Amino acid sequence: MRKHVYDMAVCAAVILAAALLLVFPLINNIKSSSDTVTITVNGEQIATLPLSRDTSFTCPNGVTVAIENGTARISHSPCPDRLCVKTGRLTKNGQTAVCLPCKTVVKIESHKVSEVDGIV
């Protein structure tokens, strides 16, 4: 009987730990209203847009940046290989998408302290 009680306690602790591990990243990844998308062309900052508002911005060089659901991406580019479009969505502070032929950089910036990616 005693062994059964300890087994139940261990199972409850494991389930609680698993639930916390699933919920914590979701809470920690909530976008703050101060998160912005900075668009730079030829080394010159041309736009700073809030990440909290869905919008689309077309640069003078033809690169289109789409902001949707708290993420940013390069949705269209006139460059030949379109690797910048294939970069996908930017979701975290410091992530960038670069279009080298069009000399365009899209970067997410935040005043929130970014989480640790890894320890070396």
DSSP file (Angstrom, degrees, kcal/mol; ACC not computed):
  #  RESIDUE AA STRUCTURE BP1 BP2  ACC     N-H-->O    O-->H-N    N-H-->O    O-->H-N    TCO  KAPPA ALPHA  PHI   PSI    X-CA   Y-CA   Z-CA
    1    1 A M     >        0   0    0      0, 0.0     4,-1.4     0, 0.0     0, 0.0   0.000 360.0 360.0 360.0 -41.5    0.0    0.0    0.0
    2    2 A R  H  >  +     0   0    0      1,-0.2     4,-1.7     2,-0.2     5,-0.2   0.882 360.0  53.4 -65.1 -39.4    2.8    2.4    0.9
    3    3 A K  H  > S+     0   0    0      1,-0.2     4,-2.1     2,-0.2    -1,-0.2   0.873 105.2  55.5 -63.7 -37.6    4.6    1.8   -2.4
    4    4 A H  H  > S+     0   0    0      1,-0.2     4,-2.0     2,-0.2    -1,-0.2   0.876 105.1  51.9 -63.8 -39.0    1.4    2.6   -4.3
    5    5 A V  H  X S+     0   0    0     -4,-1.4     4,-2.0     2,-0.2    -1,-0.2   0.909 110.0  48.6 -65.3 -42.9    1.1    6.0   -2.6
    6    6 A Y  H  X S+     0   0    0     -4,-1.7     4,-2.4     2,-0.2    -2,-0.2   0.882 109.1  53.5 -65.0 -38.1    4.7    6.9   -3.5
    7    7 A D  H  X S+     0   0    0     -4,-2.1     4,-2.4     1,-0.2    -1,-0.2   0.915 109.2  48.6 -61.4 -42.6    4.1    5.9   -7.1
    8    8 A M  H  X S+     0   0    0     -4,-2.0     4,-2.3     2,-0.2    -2,-0.2   0.887 110.7  50.9 -64.9 -38.9    1.0    8.2   -7.3
    9    9 A A  H  X S+     0   0    0     -4,-2.0     4,-2.1     2,-0.2    -2,-0.2   0.903 111.1  47.8 -66.3 -41.5    3.0   11.1   -5.8
   10   10 A V  H  X S+     0   0    0     -4,-2.4     4,-2.3     2,-0.2    -2,-0.2   0.915 111.9  50.0 -65.4 -43.2    5.8   10.6   -8.4
   11   11 A C  H  X S+     0   0    0     -4,-2.4     4,-2.4     1,-0.2    -2,-0.2   0.910 110.9  49.4 -62.0 -42.1    3.3   10.4  -11.2
   12   12 A A  H  X S+     0   0    0     -4,-2.3     4,-2.3     1,-0.2    -1,-0.2   0.898 111.0  49.8 -64.3 -40.1    1.6   13.6  -10.0
   13   13 A A  H  X S+     0   0    0     -4,-2.1     4,-2.4     2,-0.2    -2,-0.2   0.894 111.4  48.6 -65.7 -40.3    5.0   15.4   -9.8
   14   14 A V  H  X S+     0   0    0     -4,-2.3     4,-2.4     2,-0.2    -2,-0.2   0.909 112.0  48.5 -66.6 -42.5    6.0   14.3  -13.3
   15   15 A I  H  X S+     0   0    0     -4,-2.4     4,-2.2     2,-0.2    -2,-0.2   0.907 112.4  48.8 -65.1 -41.4    2.6   15.5  -14.7
   16   16 A L  H  X S+     0   0    0     -4,-2.3     4,-2.3     2,-0.2    -2,-0.2   0.913 111.7  48.9 -63.7 -43.5    2.9   18.8  -13.0
   17   17 A A  H  X S+     0   0    0     -4,-2.4     4,-2.2     1,-0.2    -2,-0.2   0.906 111.3  50.0 -63.8 -41.3    6.5   19.3  -14.2
   18   18 A A  H  X S+     0   0    0     -4,-2.4     4,-1.5     2,-0.2    -1,-0.2   0.904 110.1  50.4 -64.2 -41.0    5.4   18.5  -17.8
   19   19 A A  H  X S+     0   0    0     -4,-2.2     4,-2.2     1,-0.2    -2,-0.2   0.911 110.9  48.8 -64.0 -42.1    2.5   20.9  -17.6
   20   20 A L  H  X S+     0   0    0     -4,-2.3     4,-2.5     1,-0.2    -1,-0.2   0.888 108.8  53.3 -64.5 -38.9    4.8   23.7  -16.4
   21   21 A L  H  < S+     0   0    0     -4,-2.2    -1,-0.2     1,-0.2    -2,-0.2   0.808 112.9  44.6 -66.9 -28.3    7.3   23.0  -19.1
   22   22 A L  H  X S+     0   0    0     -4,-1.5     4,-0.6    -5,-0.2    -2,-0.2   0.854 117.8  42.1 -81.2 -36.5    4.6   23.3  -21.7
   23   23 A V  H  X S+     0   0    0     -4,-2.2     4,-2.1    -5,-0.2     3,-0.3   0.866 102.5  65.9 -81.1 -37.9    2.9   26.4  -20.3
   24   24 A F  H  X S+     0   0    0     -4,-2.5     4,-2.7     1,-0.2     5,-0.2   0.896 100.3  48.7 -57.6 -47.1    6.0   28.5  -19.5
   25   25 A P  H  > S+     0   0    0      0, 0.0     4,-1.5     0, 0.0    -1,-0.2   0.870 110.8  52.5 -62.0 -33.3    7.3   29.0  -23.1
   26   26 A L  H  < S+     0   0    0     -4,-0.6    -2,-0.2    -3,-0.3     4,-0.1   0.917 113.5  42.3 -67.1 -42.0    3.8   30.1  -24.1
   27   27 A I  H >< S+     0   0    0     -4,-2.1     3,-1.1     1,-0.2    -1,-0.2   0.899 115.5  49.9 -69.2 -40.6    3.6   32.7  -21.4
   28   28 A N  H 3< S+     0   0    0     -4,-2.7    -1,-0.2     1,-0.2    -2,-0.2   0.735 106.0  57.1 -71.0 -23.3    7.2   33.8  -21.9
   29   29 A N  T 3< S+     0   0    0     -4,-1.5    -1,-0.2    -5,-0.2     2,-0.2   0.336  72.7 127.5 -94.2   6.8    6.7   34.2  -25.7
   30   30 A I    <   -     0   0    0     -3,-1.1     2,-0.2    -4,-0.1    -3,-0.0  -0.467  63.8-120.2 -66.0 130.4    3.9   36.7  -25.5
   31   31 A K        -     0   0    0     -2,-0.2     2,-0.2    20,-0.1    -1,-0.1  -0.498  21.8-139.0 -74.5 136.6    4.7   39.7  -27.6
   32   32 A S    >   -     0   0    0     -2,-0.2     3,-1.5     1,-0.1    19,-0.2  -0.559  22.7-113.8 -89.9 162.1    4.8   43.0  -25.8
   33   33 A S  T 3  S+     0   0    0      1,-0.3    19,-0.2    -2,-0.2    18,-0.1   0.639 113.3  64.4 -71.0 -11.5    3.4   46.2  -27.4
   34   34 A S  T 3  S+     0   0    0     16,-0.1    -1,-0.3    17,-0.1     2,-0.2   0.505  73.1 114.1 -90.4  -3.4    6.9   47.6  -27.6
   35   35 A D    <   -     0   0    0     -3,-1.5    16,-2.4    75,-0.1    17,-0.5  -0.486  47.4-177.2 -68.0 133.9    8.2   44.9  -30.1
   36   36 A T  E     -AB  50 109A   0     73,-2.9    73,-2.7    14,-0.2     2,-0.5  -0.889  28.5-132.3-132.2 161.5    9.0   46.5  -33.4
   37   37 A V  E     -AB  49 108A   0     12,-3.2    12,-2.7    -2,-0.3     2,-0.5  -0.973  22.6-158.1-112.4 122.8   10.1   45.5  -36.9
   38   38 A T  E     -AB  48 107A   0     69,-3.2    69,-2.3    -2,-0.5     2,-0.5  -0.892   2.9-162.0-105.3 128.9   12.9   47.6  -38.3
   39   39 A I  E     -AB  47 106A   0      8,-2.8     7,-2.5    -2,-0.5     8,-1.5  -0.946   8.5-175.1-113.5 124.4   13.4   47.7  -42.1
   40   40 A T  E     -AB  45 105A   0     65,-2.7    65,-2.7    -2,-0.5     2,-0.4  -0.969   5.9-173.0-122.1 132.1   16.8   48.9  -43.4
   41   41 A V  E >  S-AB  44 104A   0      3,-2.5     3,-2.0    -2,-0.4    63,-0.2  -0.994  76.3  -9.3-125.7 128.4   17.7   49.5  -47.1
   42   42 A N  T 3  S-     0   0    0     61,-2.6    -1,-0.1    -2,-0.4    62,-0.1   0.834 129.4 -57.0  55.3  35.0   21.2   50.3  -48.2
   43   43 A G  T 3  S+     0   0    0     60,-0.4     2,-0.5     1,-0.2    -1,-0.3   0.491 116.5 113.4  78.2   2.6   22.2   50.8  -44.5
   44   44 A E  E <   -A   41   0A   0     -3,-2.0    -3,-2.5     0, 0.0     2,-0.4  -0.935  69.5-126.9-113.0 124.4   19.5   53.4  -44.0
   45   45 A Q  E     +A   40   0A   0     -2,-0.5    -5,-0.3    -5,-0.2     3,-0.1  -0.534  33.1 170.5 -69.7 121.1   16.6   52.7  -41.7
   46   46 A I  E     +     0   0A   0     -7,-2.5     2,-0.3    -2,-0.4    -6,-0.2   0.647  58.5  14.7-108.4 -18.6   13.4   53.4  -43.7
   47   47 A A  E     -A   39   0A   0     -8,-1.5    -8,-2.8     2,-0.0     2,-0.4  -0.988  43.8-167.6-157.5 146.0   10.7   52.1  -41.4
   48   48 A T  E     -A   38   0A   0     -2,-0.3   -10,-0.2   -10,-0.2    -3,-0.0  -0.962  24.7-178.3-131.3 116.0   10.0   51.0  -37.9
   49   49 A L  E     -A   37   0A   0    -12,-2.7   -12,-3.2    -2,-0.4     2,-0.2  -0.875  30.4-108.4-118.5 145.7    6.6   49.2  -37.6
   50   50 A P  E >   -A   36   0A   0      0, 0.0     3,-0.8     0, 0.0   -14,-0.2  -0.516  16.5-147.0 -72.3 138.3    4.8   47.8  -34.5
   51   51 A L  T 3  S+     0   0    0    -16,-2.4    19,-0.5     1,-0.2   -15,-0.1   0.658  93.7  67.9 -76.4 -15.9    4.8   44.0  -34.4
   52   52 A S  T 3  S+     0   0    0    -17,-0.5     2,-0.5   -19,-0.2    -1,-0.2   0.597  90.6  69.4 -81.9 -10.7    1.4   44.1  -32.7
   53   53 A R  S <  S-     0   0    0     -3,-0.8     2,-0.3    15,-0.1    -1,-0.1  -0.936  82.6-127.1-115.2 125.2   -0.5   45.5  -35.7
   54   54 A D        +     0   0    0     -2,-0.5     2,-0.3    12,-0.1    14,-0.2  -0.522  52.8 134.4 -68.8 125.6   -1.1   43.5  -38.9
   55   55 A T  E     -D   67   0B   0     12,-1.6    12,-3.2    -2,-0.3     2,-0.4  -0.957  46.0-129.7-159.9 173.3    0.2   45.4  -41.9
   56   56 A S  E     -D   66   0B   0     -2,-0.3     2,-0.4    10,-0.2    10,-0.2  -0.998  17.8-167.9-135.4 139.2    2.2   45.2  -45.1
   57   57 A F  E     -D   65   0B   0      8,-2.8     8,-3.2    -2,-0.4     2,-0.6  -0.993   7.2-156.4-132.8 128.0    5.0   47.6  -46.1
   58   58 A T  E     -D   64   0B   0     -2,-0.4     6,-0.2     6,-0.2     5,-0.0  -0.915  16.1-142.2-106.3 122.7    6.6   47.9  -49.6
   59   59 A C    >   -     0   0    0      4,-3.3     3,-1.9    -2,-0.6    45,-0.0  -0.321  28.1-106.4 -75.3 161.3   10.1   49.3  -49.7
   60   60 A P  T 3  S+     0   0    0      0, 0.0    -1,-0.1     0, 0.0    -2,-0.0   0.758 120.1  58.9 -60.3 -24.0   11.2   51.6  -52.5
   61   61 A N  T 3  S-     0   0    0      2,-0.1     3,-0.1    41,-0.1    43,-0.0   0.392 123.6-101.1 -88.6   4.6   13.3   48.7  -54.0
   62   62 A G  S <  S+     0   0    0     -3,-1.9     2,-0.4     1,-0.3    -1,-0.0   0.363  77.1 136.1  97.2  -5.4   10.2   46.5  -54.3
   63   63 A V        -     0   0    0     14,-0.1    -4,-3.3    39,-0.1     2,-0.5  -0.629  40.6-153.3 -77.8 130.5   10.7   44.3  -51.2
   64   64 A T  E     -DE  58  76B   0     12,-2.7    11,-2.0    -2,-0.4    12,-1.4  -0.919   5.6-161.7-109.7 129.1    7.4   43.7  -49.3
   65   65 A V  E     -DE  57  74B   0     -8,-3.2    -8,-2.8    -2,-0.5     2,-0.4  -0.936   6.8-160.4-109.4 127.0    7.4   43.0  -45.6
   66   66 A A  E     -DE  56  73B   0      7,-2.7     7,-1.9    -2,-0.5     2,-0.5  -0.910   5.1-162.6-110.4 134.2    4.2   41.5  -44.1
   67   67 A I  E     +DE  55  72B   0    -12,-3.2   -12,-1.6    -2,-0.4     2,-0.4  -0.972  22.8 161.1-115.0 119.2    3.4   41.6  -40.4
   68   68 A E  E >   - E   0  71B   0      3,-2.2     3,-1.6    -2,-0.5   -15,-0.1  -0.995  60.4 -11.4-143.4 131.4    0.8   39.1  -39.3
   69   69 A N  T 3  S-     0   0    0     -2,-0.4     3,-0.1     1,-0.3   -17,-0.1   0.832 128.0 -49.3  51.9  41.0   -0.2   37.7  -35.9
   70   70 A G  T 3  S+     0   0    0    -19,-0.5     2,-0.3     1,-0.3    -1,-0.3   0.655 119.8 101.4  76.1  15.4    2.9   39.0  -34.1
   71   71 A T  E <   -E   68   0B   0     -3,-1.6    -3,-2.2   -20,-0.1     2,-0.3  -0.911  55.4-150.4-127.3 157.7    5.4   37.7  -36.8
   72   72 A A  E     +EF  67  90B   0     18,-1.8    18,-3.7    -2,-0.3     2,-0.3  -0.940  19.6 163.3-126.6 150.3    7.2   39.4  -39.6
   73   73 A R  E     -E   66   0B   0     -7,-1.9    -7,-2.7    -2,-0.3     2,-0.8  -0.987  44.5-107.1-157.4 158.0    8.4   38.1  -43.0
   74   74 A I  E     +E   65   0B   0     10,-0.5    -9,-0.2    14,-0.4    14,-0.2  -0.840  37.2 179.2 -86.8 113.0    9.5   39.2  -46.4
   75   75 A S  E     +     0   0B   0    -11,-2.0     2,-0.3    -2,-0.8   -10,-0.2   0.728  62.8  16.4 -92.2 -23.3    6.5   38.2  -48.5
   76   76 A H  E     +E   64   0B   0    -12,-1.4   -12,-2.7     8,-0.0    -1,-0.3  -0.992  59.7 172.1-150.7 142.5    7.8   39.4  -51.9
   77   77 A S        -     0   0    0     -2,-0.3   -14,-0.1   -14,-0.2   -15,-0.1  -0.987  31.2-141.6-148.9 141.2   11.1   40.4  -53.4
   78   78 A P        +     0   0    0      0, 0.0   -15,-0.1     0, 0.0   -16,-0.1   0.457  66.7 118.1 -80.2   1.1   12.2   41.2  -56.9
   79   79 A C  S    S-     0   0    0      1,-0.1    -2,-0.1     2,-0.0    21,-0.0  -0.287  73.0-119.4 -68.3 156.6   15.5   39.3  -56.4
   80   80 A P  S    S+     0   0    0      0, 0.0    -1,-0.1     0, 0.0    -3,-0.0   0.866 105.0  32.6 -69.0 -38.8   16.2   36.3  -58.7
   81   81 A D  S    S-     0   0    0      0, 0.0    -2,-0.0     0, 0.0     0, 0.0   0.691  84.7-148.6 -96.6 -17.8   16.5   33.5  -56.1
   82   82 A R     >  +     0   0    0      1,-0.1     4,-1.5     3,-0.1     3,-0.3   0.791  42.8 148.1  55.7  34.8   14.0   34.7  -53.4
   83   83 A L  H  >  +     0   0    0      1,-0.2     4,-0.6     2,-0.2    -1,-0.1   0.839  68.5  60.9 -63.9 -32.1   16.0   33.1  -50.5
   84   84 A C  H >4 S+     0   0    0      1,-0.2     3,-0.6     2,-0.2   -10,-0.5   0.862 103.3  49.3 -64.2 -35.4   14.8   36.0  -48.3
   85   85 A V  H >4 S+     0   0    0     -3,-0.3     3,-0.9     1,-0.2    -1,-0.2   0.868 108.2  54.2 -69.7 -36.4   11.2   35.0  -48.9
   86   86 A K  H 3< S+     0   0    0     -4,-1.5    -1,-0.2     1,-0.2    -2,-0.2   0.556  85.0  85.9 -75.2  -7.8   12.1   31.4  -48.0
   87   87 A T  T << S-     0   0    0     -4,-0.6    -1,-0.2    -3,-0.6     2,-0.2   0.861  85.8-154.9 -60.2 -35.0   13.6   32.5  -44.7
   88   88 A G    <   -     0   0    0     -3,-0.9   -14,-0.4    -4,-0.4     2,-0.3  -0.525  34.1 -13.1  94.7-161.7   10.1   32.3  -43.2
   89   89 A R        -     0   0    0     -2,-0.2     2,-0.5   -16,-0.1   -16,-0.2  -0.564  52.2-141.1 -85.9 139.3    8.6   34.1  -40.3
   90   90 A L  B     +F   72   0B   0    -18,-3.7   -18,-1.8    -2,-0.3     3,-0.1  -0.866  32.6 157.4 -95.9 128.0   10.5   36.1  -37.7
   91   91 A T        +     0   0    0     -2,-0.5     2,-0.3   -20,-0.2    -1,-0.1   0.628  46.8  63.1-125.0 -23.6    9.1   35.6  -34.2
   92   92 A K  S >  S-     0   0    0      1,-0.1     3,-1.9   -61,-0.0    16,-0.3  -0.739  88.5 -87.2-115.2 156.9   11.8   36.4  -31.6
   93   93 A N  T 3  S+     0   0    0     -2,-0.3    16,-0.2     1,-0.2     3,-0.1  -0.348 112.8  19.1 -56.8 129.7   13.8   39.4  -30.6
   94   94 A G  T 3  S+     0   0    0     14,-2.7    -1,-0.2     1,-0.3    15,-0.1   0.253  86.8 135.8  92.7 -12.7   17.0   39.8  -32.7
   95   95 A Q    <   -     0   0    0     -3,-1.9    13,-2.1    12,-0.1     2,-0.3  -0.434  34.0-168.0 -69.8 144.5   15.9   37.5  -35.6
   96   96 A T  E     -C  107   0A   0     11,-0.2     2,-0.4    -2,-0.1    11,-0.2  -0.944  22.0-158.2-133.7 154.3   16.6   38.9  -39.0
   97   97 A A  E     -C  106   0A   0      9,-2.4     9,-2.8    -2,-0.3     2,-0.4  -0.999  20.6-164.7-126.9 133.3   15.8   38.3  -42.7
   98   98 A V  E     -C  105   0A   0     -2,-0.4     2,-0.6     7,-0.2     7,-0.2  -0.961  18.7-164.8-126.0 134.7   18.2   39.7  -45.3
   99   99 A C  E  >> -C  104   0A   0      5,-2.9     5,-2.2    -2,-0.4     4,-0.6  -0.921  11.4-173.7-112.8 101.4   17.8   40.2  -49.0
  100  100 A L  T >45S+     0   0    0     -2,-0.6     3,-0.8     1,-0.2    -1,-0.2   0.912  79.9  52.4 -66.5 -44.8   21.3   40.7  -50.3
  101  101 A P  T 345S+     0   0    0      0, 0.0    -1,-0.2     0, 0.0    -2,-0.0   0.871 119.3  37.2 -60.6 -33.4   20.5   41.6  -53.9
  102  102 A C  T 345S-     0   0    0      2,-0.1    -2,-0.2    -3,-0.1   -60,-0.2   0.443 106.2-128.8 -95.4  -1.1   18.1   44.3  -52.7
  103  103 A K  T <<5 +     0   0    0     -3,-0.8   -61,-2.6    -4,-0.6     2,-0.4   0.908  57.4 147.2  54.6  47.7   20.3   45.3  -49.7
  104  104 A T  E   < -BC  41  99A   0     -5,-2.2    -5,-2.9   -63,-0.2     2,-0.4  -0.942  30.5-170.7-120.0 135.5   17.4   45.0  -47.3
  105  105 A V  E     -BC  40  98A   0    -65,-2.7   -65,-2.7    -2,-0.4     2,-0.5  -0.993   2.5-168.5-125.1 129.7   17.4   43.9  -43.7
  106  106 A V  E     +BC  39  97A   0     -9,-2.8    -9,-2.4    -2,-0.4     2,-0.4  -0.980  16.9 175.5-116.4 126.0   14.3   43.1  -41.6
  107  107 A K  E     -BC  38  96A   0    -69,-2.3   -69,-3.2    -2,-0.5     2,-0.5  -0.991  28.6-135.4-137.9 139.3   14.9   42.8  -37.9
  108  108 A I  E     -B   37   0A   0    -13,-2.1   -14,-2.7    -2,-0.4     2,-0.4  -0.803  28.5-174.8 -90.1 130.9   12.7   42.3  -34.8
  109  109 A E  E     +B   36   0A   0    -73,-2.7   -73,-2.9    -2,-0.5     2,-0.3  -0.963   5.7 173.6-127.5 145.1   13.7   44.5  -31.9
  110  110 A S        -     0   0    0     -2,-0.4   -75,-0.1   -75,-0.2     4,-0.1  -0.983  37.8-140.0-147.1 155.2   12.3   44.5  -28.4
  111  111 A H  S    S+     0   0    0     -2,-0.3     2,-0.2     2,-0.1    -1,-0.1   0.541  79.9  99.6 -88.8  -9.8   13.0   46.2  -25.1
  112  112 A K  S    S-     0   0    0      1,-0.1     2,-0.3   -80,-0.0    -2,-0.2  -0.517  88.5-104.5 -76.0 143.6   12.3   42.9  -23.4
  113  113 A V        -     0   0    0     -2,-0.2     2,-0.1     1,-0.1    -1,-0.1  -0.536  40.3-125.4 -68.5 127.7   15.3   40.8  -22.3
  114  114 A S        -     0   0    0     -2,-0.3    -1,-0.1    -4,-0.1     3,-0.1  -0.435  24.8-106.3 -78.2 152.1   15.6   37.9  -24.8
  115  115 A E        -     0   0    0      1,-0.1     2,-0.3    -2,-0.1    -1,-0.1  -0.311  40.1 -92.7 -74.5 159.5   15.6   34.4  -23.5
  116  116 A V        -     0   0    0      1,-0.2    -1,-0.1    -2,-0.0     3,-0.1  -0.573  30.7-167.0 -74.4 127.7   18.8   32.3  -23.5
  117  117 A D        -     0   0    0      1,-0.4     2,-0.3    -2,-0.3    -1,-0.2   0.815  66.1 -34.5 -83.3 -33.2   19.2   30.3  -26.7
  118  118 A G        -     0   0    0      0, 0.0     2,-0.5     0, 0.0    -1,-0.4  -0.955  52.6-117.3-178.4 163.0   22.0   28.1  -25.3
  119  119 A I              0   0    0     -2,-0.3    -3,-0.0    -3,-0.1     0, 0.0  -0.969 360.0 360.0-119.6 129.0   25.0   28.1  -23.1
  120  120 A V              0   0    0     -2,-0.5    -1,-0.1     0, 0.0     0, 0.0   0.405 360.0 360.0-101.2 360.0   28.5   27.4  -24.4
